Amino acid sequence: MDGLAPMGFEHITLCGLSVIDQAKLFHSASIIVAPLDAGLMNMLFASPSTALIEIAPQSYQHPLFWNVAKWLGHWYGRIITPDHGTEKRHGCGHCGGQIGH
């Protein structure tokens, strides 16, 4: 996801941010690109015009975030990535995403 920086995106790690700071961050974003993760539920705080792009492995295609985005009026897209076995997750689970302002 580092390739998004030249297009004005900033890499943000939600770990360690308060709920209030996460809400402010998502509210200020115009585009959010993030891996499949519970942190995406912060879209509840985003403006209706916010675009949300979820990156999800091929083996996990669930409509949860699409449905929530649709209900909130967000534009939603999904990038499907190949499965890479059983990679371990680290940190608090909300560790990475790109925010475009």
C-alpha positions as CSV (number, residue, x, y, z in Angstrom):
1,M,0.0,0.0,0.0
2,D,3.1,2.3,0.1
3,G,2.4,3.0,-3.6
4,L,-0.5,5.2,-2.6
5,A,1.7,7.9,-0.9
6,P,2.5,9.7,-4.2
7,M,-1.3,10.1,-4.7
8,G,-1.8,12.0,-1.4
9,F,-2.5,9.1,0.8
10,E,-1.1,8.8,4.3
11,H,-0.4,5.5,6.0
12,I,-2.3,5.4,9.3
13,T,-2.1,2.8,12.1
14,L,-5.2,2.8,14.3
15,C,-3.4,1.0,17.1
16,G,-2.9,3.4,20.0
17,L,-5.4,5.9,18.7
18,S,-8.4,6.7,21.0
19,V,-11.9,6.1,19.7
20,I,-12.3,9.9,19.4
21,D,-9.2,10.2,17.3
22,Q,-10.2,7.4,15.1
23,A,-13.6,9.0,14.6
24,K,-12.0,12.3,13.7
25,L,-9.6,10.6,11.3
26,F,-12.4,8.8,9.4
27,H,-14.6,11.8,9.4
28,S,-11.9,13.9,7.8
29,A,-11.0,11.4,5.0
30,S,-12.3,11.5,1.5
31,I,-11.0,8.1,0.5
32,I,-10.2,5.1,2.8
33,V,-8.2,2.2,1.6
34,A,-7.7,-0.6,4.2
35,P,-7.3,-4.3,4.7
36,L,-10.2,-6.3,5.9
37,D,-10.3,-5.6,9.6
38,A,-12.7,-4.5,12.3
39,G,-11.1,-1.0,12.1
40,L,-13.1,-0.5,8.9
41,M,-16.2,-0.1,11.1
42,N,-15.0,3.4,11.8
43,M,-16.7,4.2,8.5
44,L,-19.7,4.9,10.8
45,F,-17.9,8.3,11.5
46,A,-17.1,9.1,7.8
47,S,-19.0,11.6,5.7
48,P,-21.5,10.0,3.3
49,S,-19.3,11.1,0.4
50,T,-16.4,9.1,1.6
51,A,-15.1,6.3,-0.7
52,L,-14.2,3.1,1.0
53,I,-11.9,0.5,-0.6
54,E,-11.5,-2.8,1.3
55,I,-8.6,-5.1,0.6
56,A,-9.7,-8.7,1.3
57,P,-8.3,-12.2,0.7
58,Q,-10.0,-14.3,-1.9
59,S,-11.0,-16.9,0.7
60,Y,-13.0,-14.4,2.7
61,Q,-15.7,-12.7,0.7
62,H,-18.3,-11.5,3.1
63,P,-20.7,-8.6,2.4
64,L,-20.6,-7.0,5.9
65,F,-18.6,-3.9,5.1
66,W,-20.3,-3.5,1.7
67,N,-23.7,-3.5,3.4
68,V,-22.7,-1.0,6.0
69,A,-21.1,1.3,3.5
70,K,-24.3,1.1,1.3
71,W,-26.5,1.9,4.3
72,L,-24.3,4.9,5.1
73,G,-24.2,6.2,1.5
74,H,-20.5,5.6,1.0
75,W,-19.0,4.5,-2.3
76,Y,-17.6,1.0,-1.8
77,G,-15.0,-1.0,-3.7
78,R,-13.1,-4.2,-3.0
79,I,-9.7,-5.4,-4.0
80,I,-9.4,-9.1,-3.9
81,T,-6.0,-10.5,-3.1
82,P,-4.7,-14.0,-3.5
83,D,-4.6,-16.2,-0.3
84,H,-1.2,-16.5,1.2
85,G,-1.7,-19.4,3.6
86,T,-2.1,-18.8,7.3
87,E,-0.3,-15.6,7.9
88,K,-0.3,-14.5,11.5
89,R,-1.9,-11.2,12.4
90,H,-0.1,-8.9,14.8
91,G,-0.8,-6.0,17.0
92,C,-4.3,-5.1,17.9
93,G,-5.8,-6.0,14.5
94,H,-6.3,-2.4,13.4
95,C,-2.8,-2.0,12.1
96,G,-2.8,-0.3,8.8
97,G,-4.7,1.5,6.2
98,Q,-4.4,4.5,3.9
99,I,-6.3,7.7,4.3
100,G,-6.7,10.2,1.5
101,H,-7.6,13.8,2.4
